[in-house]
Amino acid sequence: MSQVLHTPPHSPAPADEDDLAALAARHGLTVSGARPSLPEYVRQLWERRHFITAFATAKLTAQYSQAKLGQVWQVMTPLLNAAVYYFIFGVLLGTKKHVPDYIPFLVTGVFIWTFTQSSIMAGTRAISGNLGLVRALHFPRAALPISFALQQLQQLLFSMAALIVILICFGVPISVSWLLVIPALFLQFTFNAGVSMVMARMGAKTPDIAQLMPFILRTWMYLSGVMWSIDKLTKADDLPHAVVIALETNPAAVYIDLMRYALIDSFHSSQLPPHVWAAATGWALIAGVGGFIYFWKAEETYGRG
């Protein structure tokens, strides 16, 4: 009986990745979720501007929907924080003795700092906390951190009504300088949105950053003159020049001081750091443009893994 050996048919070698890429390109196929060019990305983001504003408004409305006082907590939360800081810093540490109009000074600082703090914290979780939305729908992912920064701006504007009442009750007159609030808030919003995009990319890759941020932000708050006057500290002769520069150019302090200068008549231009509007604009451009490009470069990685 003869034994016939059957040689198995030769299997074709796997196609090279370059060949597959060329085949896909020839038939008009593109990578799913591929990062568009920067101009195209900006165009897509602008087309979804209505989604960004609607998403921010919906988040703001739902934020306190389970609380009995509802939207009142938008004002009560920073006011309660201000009351605690007033007792600790103003009364126990005697800071109010050295700062004119200390309560308007403090409340303005708390409200403006809360805007930055909340924007950055929300931005840190913008991607990692909305993975279902990111994976289900195709849209420019920068819409999320920008919408969270816009949500915090809306909350600040809502709270500004209470701030104005406090200013008037403590004898601060209405002035034409209040119009400076508009450019100051625009620059601060741009800065906040840019930092939020940086933190959104970092938080998407390392969600544990969200647990670390409260400690970083608390330290930053104490260095930003929310409860005390940076101007009086920097005039001390024994303070190193590098520390003075760091305190005066601290972006959070710059925006807080601009708002105090706009709203409080006893806060004079001599108390502002040198070239304050240039510093505020510079920080807004660095954070806004730099943060946007940094976030865009990782666009195709969000929601994967």
C-alpha positions as CSV (number, residue, x, y, z in Angstrom):
1,M,0.0,0.0,0.0
2,S,1.6,3.3,-1.1
3,Q,1.5,6.2,1.1
4,V,0.9,9.6,-0.6
5,L,2.2,12.7,1.1
6,H,-0.1,15.7,0.6
7,T,1.7,19.0,0.8
8,P,-0.5,21.6,2.5
9,P,-1.4,24.5,0.2
10,H,0.9,27.4,0.6
11,S,-0.9,30.2,2.6
12,P,-0.3,33.7,1.4
13,A,1.9,36.0,3.4
14,P,0.1,38.5,5.5
15,A,-0.3,41.8,3.8
16,D,2.1,44.5,4.8
17,E,0.7,47.4,6.8
18,D,1.8,49.9,4.1
19,D,-0.1,47.9,1.5
20,L,-3.2,47.9,3.6
21,A,-2.9,51.7,4.2
22,A,-2.5,52.2,0.4
23,L,-5.5,50.0,-0.2
24,A,-7.6,51.9,2.3
25,A,-6.5,55.3,0.8
26,R,-7.3,54.1,-2.7
27,H,-10.9,53.4,-1.7
28,G,-11.3,56.6,0.3
29,L,-11.2,55.0,3.8
30,T,-9.8,57.1,6.7
31,V,-8.8,56.3,10.2
32,S,-11.7,56.4,12.6
33,G,-11.4,59.4,15.0
34,A,-8.3,60.7,13.3
35,R,-7.2,64.1,14.4
36,P,-8.2,66.8,11.9
37,S,-5.9,69.7,11.0
38,L,-5.9,72.6,13.5
39,P,-7.9,75.0,11.2
40,E,-10.4,72.2,10.5
41,Y,-10.6,71.5,14.2
42,V,-11.4,75.1,15.0
43,R,-14.0,75.1,12.3
44,Q,-15.7,72.0,13.7
45,L,-15.6,73.5,17.1
46,W,-17.3,76.7,15.9
47,E,-20.0,74.7,14.2
48,R,-20.8,73.1,17.6
49,R,-20.9,76.4,19.5
50,H,-24.6,76.0,20.2
51,F,-24.0,72.5,21.6
52,I,-21.3,74.0,23.9
53,T,-23.6,76.7,25.3
54,A,-26.5,74.3,25.7
55,F,-24.4,71.6,27.4
56,A,-23.0,74.2,29.8
57,T,-26.5,75.5,30.6
58,A,-27.8,72.0,31.1
59,K,-25.0,71.1,33.5
60,L,-25.5,74.3,35.5
61,T,-29.2,73.7,35.8
62,A,-28.7,70.1,36.9
63,Q,-25.9,70.9,39.3
64,Y,-28.2,71.6,42.3
65,S,-31.3,69.9,41.0
66,Q,-31.4,67.5,44.0
67,A,-31.0,70.3,46.6
68,K,-34.1,71.9,48.1
69,L,-32.7,75.4,47.7
70,G,-31.7,74.6,44.1
71,Q,-29.8,77.3,42.3
72,V,-29.5,79.4,45.5
73,W,-26.4,77.3,46.3
74,Q,-24.6,79.0,43.4
75,V,-24.5,82.1,45.5
76,M,-24.5,80.5,49.0
77,T,-21.4,78.3,48.5
78,P,-18.9,81.1,47.8
79,L,-20.6,83.3,50.4
80,L,-20.2,80.7,53.1
81,N,-16.6,80.2,52.1
82,A,-16.1,84.0,52.4
83,A,-17.7,83.9,55.8
84,V,-15.2,81.2,57.0
85,Y,-12.2,83.1,55.6
86,Y,-13.5,86.3,57.2
87,F,-13.6,84.7,60.6
88,I,-10.2,83.0,60.3
89,F,-8.2,85.7,58.4
90,G,-10.1,88.9,59.1
91,V,-11.0,88.4,62.8
92,L,-8.6,85.9,64.2
93,L,-5.5,86.9,62.2
94,G,-6.5,90.6,62.1
95,T,-6.1,91.0,58.3
96,K,-9.1,93.3,58.1
97,K,-7.2,96.0,60.0
98,H,-4.8,96.5,57.2
99,V,-7.1,96.3,54.2
100,P,-9.8,99.0,53.5
101,D,-13.3,97.7,52.7
102,Y,-12.1,94.2,53.7
103,I,-15.5,92.4,53.2
104,P,-15.9,93.6,49.6
105,F,-12.2,92.9,49.1
106,L,-12.6,89.4,50.5
107,V,-15.9,88.5,48.8
108,T,-14.6,89.7,45.4
109,G,-11.5,87.6,45.8
110,V,-13.4,84.5,46.8
111,F,-15.9,84.8,43.9
112,I,-13.2,85.3,41.3
113,W,-10.9,82.6,42.7
114,T,-13.9,80.1,42.8
115,F,-14.4,80.8,39.0
116,T,-10.8,79.6,38.3
117,Q,-10.8,76.8,40.8
118,S,-14.1,75.3,39.6
119,S,-13.2,75.6,35.9
120,I,-9.9,73.7,36.4
121,M,-11.5,71.0,38.6
122,A,-14.3,70.5,36.1
123,G,-11.8,70.5,33.2
124,T,-9.8,67.8,34.9
125,R,-12.7,65.4,34.7
126,A,-14.1,66.7,31.4
127,I,-12.9,63.6,29.4
128,S,-12.5,60.9,32.1
129,G,-15.9,61.7,33.6
130,N,-17.8,61.7,30.2
131,L,-16.4,58.6,28.5
132,G,-19.9,57.4,27.5
133,L,-20.5,60.6,25.6
134,V,-16.9,60.7,24.1
135,R,-17.2,57.1,22.9
136,A,-20.7,57.3,21.6
137,L,-20.6,60.5,19.6
138,H,-18.2,62.2,17.2
139,F,-17.4,65.8,18.0
140,P,-14.4,67.9,18.8
141,R,-13.4,66.8,22.3
142,A,-12.3,70.4,23.2
143,A,-16.0,71.2,23.4
144,L,-16.2,69.5,26.8
145,P,-13.6,71.4,28.8
146,I,-14.7,74.7,27.1
147,S,-18.3,74.0,28.0
148,F,-17.3,73.3,31.6
149,A,-15.4,76.6,31.8
150,L,-18.4,78.3,30.3
151,Q,-20.7,76.7,32.9
152,Q,-18.5,78.2,35.6
153,L,-18.6,81.6,33.9
154,Q,-22.4,81.4,33.9
155,Q,-22.4,80.5,37.6
156,L,-20.1,83.5,38.3
157,L,-22.4,85.9,36.4
158,F,-25.4,84.5,38.4
159,S,-23.4,85.1,41.6
160,M,-22.3,88.6,40.6
161,A,-25.8,89.9,41.5
162,A,-25.1,89.0,45.1
163,L,-21.6,90.5,44.9
164,I,-23.0,93.8,43.7
165,V,-25.6,93.9,46.5
166,I,-22.7,93.3,49.0
167,L,-20.6,96.1,47.5
168,I,-23.4,98.6,47.6
169,C,-24.4,97.6,51.2
170,F,-20.9,98.2,52.4
171,G,-20.8,101.7,50.8
172,V,-18.9,101.0,47.6
173,P,-20.3,103.4,45.0
174,I,-21.4,102.4,41.5
175,S,-18.7,103.6,39.1
176,V,-17.9,103.7,35.4
177,S,-14.8,101.5,36.3
178,W,-17.3,98.6,36.7
179,L,-17.2,98.3,32.9
180,L,-13.7,97.0,33.2
181,V,-15.3,93.8,34.6
182,I,-16.1,92.8,31.0
183,P,-12.5,92.6,29.5
184,A,-11.2,91.3,32.8
185,L,-13.7,88.4,32.8
186,F,-13.1,87.7,29.2
187,L,-9.3,87.3,29.8
188,Q,-9.9,85.2,32.8
189,F,-12.3,82.9,31.0
190,T,-9.8,82.4,28.2
191,F,-7.1,81.6,30.8
192,N,-9.4,79.2,32.7
193,A,-10.5,77.4,29.5
194,G,-6.9,76.9,28.4
195,V,-5.8,75.5,31.7
196,S,-9.0,73.3,31.7
197,M,-8.0,71.8,28.4
198,V,-4.5,71.1,29.7
199,M,-5.9,69.3,32.7
200,A,-8.5,67.5,30.6
201,R,-5.8,65.9,28.5
202,M,-3.8,65.0,31.6
203,G,-6.9,63.7,33.5
204,A,-7.9,61.6,30.5
205,K,-4.6,59.7,30.7
206,T,-4.2,59.7,34.5
207,P,-7.6,60.0,36.2
208,D,-5.8,60.1,39.7
209,I,-4.8,63.7,39.0
210,A,-8.4,64.6,39.9
211,Q,-7.6,63.4,43.5
212,L,-4.5,65.5,43.7
213,M,-5.8,68.8,42.3
214,P,-7.7,70.0,45.4
215,F,-4.5,70.1,47.3
216,I,-2.7,72.0,44.5
217,L,-5.5,74.4,44.1
218,R,-5.7,75.1,47.8
219,T,-2.0,75.9,47.9
220,W,-2.4,78.2,44.9
221,M,-5.3,80.0,46.6
222,Y,-3.3,80.8,49.6
223,L,-0.6,82.3,47.3
224,S,-3.1,84.4,45.3
225,G,-4.1,87.0,47.8
226,V,-7.7,85.9,48.1
227,M,-7.8,86.7,51.8
228,W,-4.8,89.1,52.1
229,S,-3.2,92.0,50.2
230,I,-0.3,91.0,48.0
231,D,0.5,94.7,47.5
232,K,1.3,95.1,51.3
233,L,3.4,91.9,51.4
234,T,5.5,92.7,48.3
235,K,6.5,96.1,49.8
236,A,8.3,94.4,52.6
237,D,12.1,95.1,52.3
238,D,13.1,91.6,53.5
239,L,11.2,89.7,50.7
240,P,13.5,88.3,47.9
241,H,12.9,89.9,44.6
242,A,12.2,86.6,42.9
243,V,9.3,86.0,45.4
244,V,7.9,89.4,44.7
245,I,7.9,88.8,40.9
246,A,6.3,85.4,41.4
247,L,3.5,86.8,43.6
248,E,2.9,89.8,41.3
249,T,2.7,87.7,38.1
250,N,0.6,84.9,39.6
251,P,-2.2,84.7,37.0
252,A,-4.9,84.0,39.6
253,A,-3.8,87.1,41.6
254,V,-3.6,89.2,38.5
255,Y,-7.3,88.5,37.6
256,I,-8.4,88.9,41.2
257,D,-6.7,92.3,41.5
258,L,-8.1,93.5,38.2
259,M,-11.6,92.7,39.4
260,R,-11.0,94.5,42.7
261,Y,-9.7,97.5,40.9
262,A,-12.8,97.6,38.7
263,L,-15.3,97.2,41.5
264,I,-13.9,98.7,44.7
265,D,-13.1,102.4,44.7
266,S,-10.6,102.0,47.7
267,F,-8.5,99.6,45.7
268,H,-6.3,102.0,43.7
269,S,-4.1,101.5,40.6
270,S,-1.0,101.8,42.8
271,Q,-1.9,98.5,44.3
272,L,-1.9,96.7,41.0
273,P,1.2,94.9,39.8
274,P,3.3,96.5,37.0
275,H,1.8,96.1,33.5
276,V,-1.2,94.3,34.9
277,W,-3.3,94.4,31.7
278,A,-0.3,93.1,29.7
279,A,0.2,90.3,32.2
280,A,-3.5,89.4,32.1
281,T,-3.5,89.3,28.3
282,G,-0.3,87.4,28.2
283,W,-1.5,84.7,30.6
284,A,-4.8,84.4,28.6
285,L,-2.9,83.9,25.3
286,I,-0.4,81.5,26.7
287,A,-3.0,79.3,28.5
288,G,-5.7,79.7,25.9
289,V,-3.7,79.1,22.7
290,G,-1.2,76.8,24.2
291,G,-3.8,74.8,26.1
292,F,-5.9,74.4,23.0
293,I,-3.0,73.2,20.8
294,Y,-1.9,70.8,23.6
295,F,-5.4,69.3,23.9
296,W,-5.8,69.1,20.1
297,K,-2.6,67.1,19.7
298,A,-4.1,64.2,21.6
299,E,-7.6,64.4,20.0
300,E,-7.5,60.9,18.6
301,T,-6.6,59.3,21.9
302,Y,-9.6,60.4,24.0
303,G,-12.0,57.6,25.0
304,R,-9.7,54.8,23.9
305,G,-8.1,52.1,26.0
